[in-house]
Amino acid sequence: MLARDPSNPAHVFTSDDVAVSFPSLYSCQVAEEPVARLKSFTPDSSWTWCLPEYDPEQRLAFGLVIGHTRARTRLLLAARA
C-alpha cells in the first residue's frame, strides 16, 4: 500500500513509473472509445473510478466515476512521492 502524505490533500493512487505512462490530459477527447489505464474501486461500496488520462505535473486526472450516478470528471490525484 502506498503511503499518504498528510500535508497533501490528493489521493495517492499509483507509483510514479505507472503515472508517467498515462496519456496527457485531453488527449483522449478525440478517441471514440478511450481506454482506462487505471481502474480503482471501493470493495465496501458501489464506487468505481476509471482513469484514461493523467497529468503528473498538475496531479490532475480525467475519468469516469461510477457511484450513485455516472459522471465524467476531473480528479485531483497524487503519484507516489
C-alpha positions, 0 to 999 in steps of 0.5 A: 500500500502506498503511503499518504502524505498528510500535508497533501490533500490528493489521493495517492493512487499509483507509483510514479513509473505507472503515472508517467505512462498515462496519456496527457490530459485531453488527449483522449477527447478525440478517441471514440472509445478511450481506454482506462489505464487505471481502474480503482474501486471501493470493495465496501461500496458501489464506487468505481473510478476509471482513469484514461488520462493523467497529468503528473505535473498538475496531479490532475486526472480525467475519468469516469466515476461510477457511484450513485450516478455516472459522471465524467470528471476531473480528479485531483490525484497524487503519484507516489512521492 
